[in-house]
């Protein structure tokens, strides 16, 4: 497959307008222009045309859309072994995909059939199951576990949004937001008016209207207006002064009045407590006429109690003398109690041990020990057999692993041998003595051998890494071309870090590989790429 033209409309920076790159031919094609000219945009649009379905809006498609919105359109003219075709895709609104035969103008395919046509060009692309043929086993298919995307979700969501806006009487989301802002402002104004009304008429509008009517009925006929205004003002000022002095005096005495009120309340509380105590004391003393007799009786009782207390104290003193050292007696008692507790604990433990042994004896006497021994022997034999089976399975798996490693090594050699055959002459164009070693697992360049020393690719300079990357891609492209599946090589600012000498040698490598395949180069290094030669491309205005 070769590309002969590329056209864009309403893609990224080309909002509302179209551009085209016409006359893309065989060999090396070069588009050199300043930054922000649209080179990378053209590359991204071409990638979306071949690898992103028209019915979806993944991240790559979303990045094609300008900030102002709209429907990106991408179109390319291609040539294959079957003829020349024009592929057109439009994303978002009016989404479509078409394939037209340029020779006859006939519509070859559209919609999903057009996507199938594009998939056949790229031989499966980036989607679909991967299949692995394993000798002696069969075919293993690998599929993504992610559920398929429902492309009509966005359409349904937009329809629901349109219906909701129509029910609100607006035609856009910005108009709905403006209406919401106006409604919020109106609610704020209404709350302010209500607060003002409650301040002016705290008892309601009806009461305010009554007061206004009463005020309007007041007559001025009974007022005496013959007094001298100056005298009236003087009298009013004196009255205001007296009112002010009275207020000051009232404020001065207010703290004294508060303290007096507090003292009065405290006095009343104390009086009530004293009256309560007096009442309780009168109840205890009894009637007044019997208090003298009660006092004599209590005095006699007190004397008897004092005598008894003296006799008891003497008796306690005597007992203390006869008892000896009380602390020693308490210590001996404590030690005896601890010994008793330890013995009791040991007795209980022995009882539990005896009970357990008796239970075990009874259980063993009731069960058949020989039968259990036979069952255990059978279980051991079964476990031994399983161990032997596992060991055999491990041995088989080890042999399979060894066979797979050998097969992988052979496949690696088969895979890398033609790549290295194509890559060696390209490397000799730039380097005197350099060989590339590929990783066994990823099959990507891992190290280079230069002057007898190995170096990791990651530790090379930026210029050398990009040169090796371009040369490797050119080698793979040559293999695809020899296999009957030619594909254009597109380089977007791929030689940024190369020095002047190396970049000229890279130009030679590009022309060497362009003899039977198409190479398209986008670059912002206008002076350096003047020496590349080839077919110089131009970007022109285009209207679909």
FENRASUL-V511008 format. One record per residue. N is the residue number from 1. SS is DSSP state (H for helix, E for strand, C for the rest). PHI is phi in radians with two decimals (none if undefined). Layout:
N | SS | PHI
N | SS | PHI
This chain:
1 | C | none
2 | E | -2.30
3 | E | -1.77
4 | E | -1.94
5 | E | -2.80
6 | E | -2.42
7 | E | -2.36
8 | E | -2.27
9 | E | -2.51
10 | E | 1.02
11 | E | -2.02
12 | C | 0.89
13 | C | -1.24
14 | E | -1.59
15 | E | -1.26
16 | E | 1.30
17 | E | -2.53
18 | E | -2.17
19 | E | -2.35
20 | E | -2.52
21 | E | -2.04
22 | C | -1.79
23 | C | 1.24
24 | C | -1.34
25 | C | -1.97
26 | C | -1.28
27 | C | 1.28
28 | E | -1.58
29 | E | -2.11
30 | E | -2.21
31 | E | -2.12
32 | E | -1.87
33 | C | -2.78
34 | C | -1.22
35 | C | -1.09
36 | C | 1.10
37 | C | -1.51
38 | C | 2.07
39 | H | -1.20
40 | H | -1.15
41 | H | -1.06
42 | H | -1.11
43 | H | -1.12
44 | H | -1.14
45 | H | -1.14
46 | H | -1.13
47 | H | -1.11
48 | H | -1.13
49 | H | -1.03
50 | H | -1.66
51 | H | -2.16
52 | C | -2.10
53 | C | -1.12
54 | C | -1.20
55 | C | -1.49
56 | C | -1.96
57 | C | -2.33
58 | C | -1.21
59 | H | -1.04
60 | H | -1.11
61 | H | -1.30
62 | H | -1.08
63 | C | -1.24
64 | C | -1.34
65 | C | -1.34
66 | C | -1.17
67 | C | -1.12
68 | C | -1.38
69 | C | 1.57
70 | C | 1.77
71 | C | -2.09
72 | C | -1.11
73 | E | -2.24
74 | E | -2.25
75 | E | -2.46
76 | E | -2.48
77 | E | -1.75
78 | E | -2.26
79 | E | -2.27
80 | E | -2.19
81 | C | -1.16
82 | C | -1.68
83 | E | 2.49
84 | E | -1.89
85 | E | -2.41
86 | E | -2.04
87 | E | -1.85
88 | E | -2.27
89 | E | -2.33
90 | E | -2.22
91 | C | -1.86
92 | C | 1.11
93 | C | -1.11
94 | C | 1.15
95 | C | -1.00
96 | E | -2.81
97 | E | -2.54
98 | E | -2.44
99 | E | -2.24
100 | E | -2.11
101 | E | -1.35
102 | C | -1.20
103 | C | -1.24
104 | C | -1.92
105 | C | 1.32
106 | C | -1.39
107 | E | -1.32
108 | E | -1.43
109 | E | -2.77
110 | E | -2.60
111 | C | 0.97
112 | H | -1.14
113 | H | -1.14
114 | H | -1.15
115 | H | -1.10
116 | H | -1.13
117 | H | -1.09
118 | H | -1.15
119 | H | -1.09
120 | H | -1.17
121 | H | -1.23
122 | C | -1.72
123 | C | 0.95
124 | C | 1.78
125 | C | 1.08
126 | C | -1.77
127 | C | -2.18
128 | C | 1.56
129 | C | -1.29
130 | E | -1.69
131 | E | -2.08
132 | E | -2.15
133 | E | -1.53
134 | E | -2.07
135 | C | -1.11
136 | C | 1.44
137 | C | -2.03
138 | E | 2.37
139 | E | -1.87
140 | E | -1.87
141 | E | -1.79
142 | E | -1.97
143 | C | -2.21
144 | C | -1.27
145 | C | -1.51
146 | C | -1.39
147 | C | -1.15
148 | C | -1.14
149 | C | -1.42
150 | C | -1.56
151 | C | -1.27
152 | C | -1.55
153 | H | -1.14
154 | H | -1.12
155 | H | -1.08
156 | H | -1.10
157 | H | -1.14
158 | H | -1.15
159 | H | -1.13
160 | H | -1.11
161 | H | -1.13
162 | H | -1.07
163 | H | -1.12
164 | H | -1.14
165 | H | -1.12
166 | H | -1.12
167 | H | -1.14
168 | H | -1.53
169 | C | 1.42
170 | C | -2.18
171 | C | -1.96
172 | C | -2.67
173 | H | -1.19
174 | H | -1.15
175 | H | -1.14
176 | H | -1.13
177 | H | -1.17
178 | H | -1.09
179 | H | -1.11
180 | H | -1.09
181 | H | -1.12
182 | H | -1.13
183 | H | -1.13
184 | H | -1.11
185 | H | -1.14
186 | H | -1.11
187 | H | -1.10
188 | H | -1.11
189 | H | -1.08
190 | H | -1.13
191 | H | -1.11
192 | H | -1.12
193 | H | -1.14
194 | H | -1.12
195 | H | -1.08
196 | H | -1.15
197 | H | -1.15
198 | H | -1.16
199 | H | -1.32
200 | H | -1.30
201 | C | -2.22
202 | C | -1.10
203 | C | -1.72
204 | C | 1.85
205 | H | -1.15
206 | H | -1.08
207 | H | -1.13
208 | H | -1.12
209 | H | -1.11
210 | H | -1.08
211 | H | -1.12
212 | H | -1.13
213 | H | -1.12
214 | H | -1.10
215 | H | -1.14
216 | H | -1.29
217 | C | -1.57
218 | C | -1.18
219 | C | -1.79
220 | C | -1.70
221 | C | -1.23
222 | C | -1.45
223 | C | -1.43
224 | C | -1.60
225 | C | -1.87
226 | C | -1.53
227 | C | -1.14
228 | C | -1.23
229 | H | -1.04
230 | H | -1.12
231 | H | -1.12
232 | H | -1.13
233 | H | -1.13
234 | H | -1.09
235 | H | -1.13
236 | H | -1.13
237 | H | -1.13
238 | H | -1.11
239 | H | -1.12
240 | H | -1.12
241 | H | -1.11
242 | H | -1.10
243 | H | -1.14
244 | H | -1.16
245 | H | -1.09
246 | H | -1.13
247 | H | -1.14
248 | H | -1.08
249 | H | -1.11
250 | H | -1.12
251 | H | -1.13
252 | H | -1.19
253 | H | -1.53
254 | H | -1.04
255 | H | -1.08
256 | H | -1.10
257 | H | -1.14
258 | H | -1.14
259 | H | -1.13
260 | H | -1.12
261 | H | -1.11
262 | H | -1.12
263 | H | -1.12
264 | H | -1.14
265 | H | -1.12
266 | H | -1.14
267 | H | -1.12
268 | H | -1.07
269 | H | -1.10
270 | H | -1.11
271 | H | -1.09
272 | H | -1.11
273 | H | -1.16
274 | H | -1.13
275 | H | -1.08
276 | H | -1.13
277 | H | -1.11
278 | H | -1.11
279 | H | -1.13
280 | H | -1.11
281 | H | -1.12
282 | H | -1.11
283 | H | -1.15
284 | H | -1.19
285 | H | -1.28
286 | C | 1.47
287 | C | -1.11
288 | H | -1.19
289 | H | -1.25
290 | H | -1.79
291 | H | -1.24
292 | H | -1.14
293 | H | -1.12
294 | H | -1.17
295 | H | -1.13
296 | H | -1.12
297 | H | -1.15
298 | H | -1.16
299 | H | -1.17
300 | H | -1.15
301 | H | -1.12
302 | H | -1.14
303 | H | -1.13
304 | H | -1.08
305 | H | -1.16
306 | H | -1.07
307 | H | -1.11
308 | H | -1.11
309 | H | -1.12
310 | H | -1.12
311 | H | -1.11
312 | H | -1.17
313 | H | -1.11
314 | H | -1.12
315 | H | -1.14
316 | H | -1.13
317 | H | -1.08
318 | H | -1.13
319 | H | -1.10
320 | H | -1.14
321 | H | -1.20
322 | H | -1.33
323 | H | -1.31
324 | C | 1.53
325 | C | -1.48
326 | H | -1.19
327 | H | -1.11
328 | H | -1.16
329 | H | -1.11
330 | H | -1.14
331 | H | -1.10
332 | H | -1.12
333 | H | -1.11
334 | H | -1.10
335 | H | -1.11
336 | H | -1.10
337 | H | -1.13
338 | H | -1.13
339 | H | -1.11
340 | H | -1.10
341 | H | -1.12
342 | H | -1.12
343 | H | -1.11
344 | H | -1.12
345 | H | -1.16
346 | H | -1.13
347 | H | -1.07
348 | H | -1.13
349 | H | -1.12
350 | H | -1.13
351 | H | -1.10
352 | H | -1.13
353 | H | -1.08
354 | H | -1.10
355 | H | -1.08
356 | H | -1.12
357 | H | -1.11
358 | H | -1.08
359 | H | -1.14
360 | H | -1.12
361 | H | -1.08
362 | H | -1.10
363 | H | -1.16
364 | H | -1.16
365 | H | -1.25
366 | H | -1.47
367 | C | -1.66
368 | C | -1.56
369 | H | -1.17
370 | H | -1.14
371 | H | -1.12
372 | H | -1.12
373 | H | -1.11
374 | H | -1.14
375 | H | -1.07
376 | H | -1.11
377 | H | -1.11
378 | H | -1.10
379 | H | -1.09
380 | H | -1.12
381 | H | -1.09
382 | H | -1.13
383 | H | -1.12
384 | H | -1.10
385 | H | -1.11
386 | H | -1.13
387 | H | -1.04
388 | H | -1.10
389 | H | -1.13
390 | H | -1.11
391 | H | -1.10
392 | H | -1.13
393 | H | -1.13
394 | H | -1.08
395 | H | -1.08
396 | H | -1.09
397 | H | -1.11
398 | H | -1.10
399 | H | -1.14
400 | H | -1.10
401 | H | -1.06
402 | H | -1.08
403 | H | -1.13
404 | H | -1.15
405 | H | -1.08
406 | H | -1.11
407 | H | -1.12
408 | H | -1.14
409 | H | -1.09
410 | H | -1.13
411 | H | -1.12
412 | H | -1.08
413 | H | -1.11
414 | H | -1.12
415 | H | -1.31
416 | H | -1.51
417 | H | -1.05
418 | H | -1.16
419 | H | -1.12
420 | H | -1.14
421 | H | -1.10
422 | H | -1.36
423 | H | -1.44
424 | H | -1.04
425 | H | -1.11
426 | H | -1.21
427 | H | -1.14
428 | H | -1.17
429 | H | -1.16
430 | H | -1.87
431 | C | -2.19
432 | C | -1.32
433 | C | -2.51
434 | E | -2.35
435 | E | -2.26
436 | E | -1.84
437 | E | -1.94
438 | E | -1.71
439 | C | -1.21
440 | C | -1.13
441 | C | -1.64
442 | C | -1.51
443 | C | 1.04
444 | C | -1.90
445 | E | -0.98
446 | E | -2.00
447 | E | -2.39
448 | E | -2.14
449 | E | -1.87
450 | E | -2.33
451 | C | 0.99
452 | C | 1.40
453 | E | -2.15
454 | E | -1.52
455 | E | -2.37
456 | E | -1.19
457 | H | -1.10
458 | H | -1.14
459 | H | -1.66
460 | C | -1.35
461 | C | -1.20
462 | H | -1.08
463 | H | -1.13
464 | H | -1.21
465 | H | -1.11
466 | H | -1.21
467 | H | -1.15
468 | H | -1.10
469 | H | -1.09
470 | H | -1.16
471 | H | -1.10
472 | H | -1.11
473 | H | -1.16
474 | H | -1.12
475 | H | -1.13
476 | H | -1.11
477 | H | -1.09
478 | H | -1.13
479 | H | -1.11
480 | H | -1.09
481 | H | -1.13
482 | H | -1.20
483 | C | -1.50
484 | C | 1.45
485 | C | -2.24
486 | C | -1.13
487 | C | -2.39
488 | C | -1.18
489 | E | -1.71
490 | E | -2.00
491 | E | -2.01
492 | E | -1.91
493 | C | 0.84
494 | C | -1.47
495 | C | -2.08
496 | C | -1.61
497 | C | -1.76
498 | C | -1.40
499 | C | -1.36
500 | H | -1.12
501 | H | -1.18
502 | H | -1.15
503 | H | -1.18
504 | H | -1.18
505 | H | -1.17
506 | H | -1.15
507 | H | -1.07
508 | H | -1.09
509 | H | -1.12
510 | H | -1.10
511 | H | -1.17
512 | H | -1.09
513 | H | -1.41
514 | C | -1.47
515 | C | -1.15
516 | C | -2.29
517 | C | -2.69
518 | C | -1.72
519 | E | -2.24
520 | E | -2.07
521 | E | -2.06
522 | E | -1.89
523 | E | -2.67
524 | C | -1.74
525 | C | -1.51
526 | C | -1.20
527 | C | -1.20
528 | H | -1.09
529 | H | -1.50
530 | H | -1.14
531 | H | -1.44
532 | C | -1.25
533 | C | 1.33
534 | C | 1.43
535 | E | -1.49
536 | E | -1.46
537 | C | -1.70
538 | C | -2.27
539 | E | -1.80
540 | E | -2.10
541 | E | -1.23
542 | E | -2.63
543 | C | -2.18
544 | C | -1.21
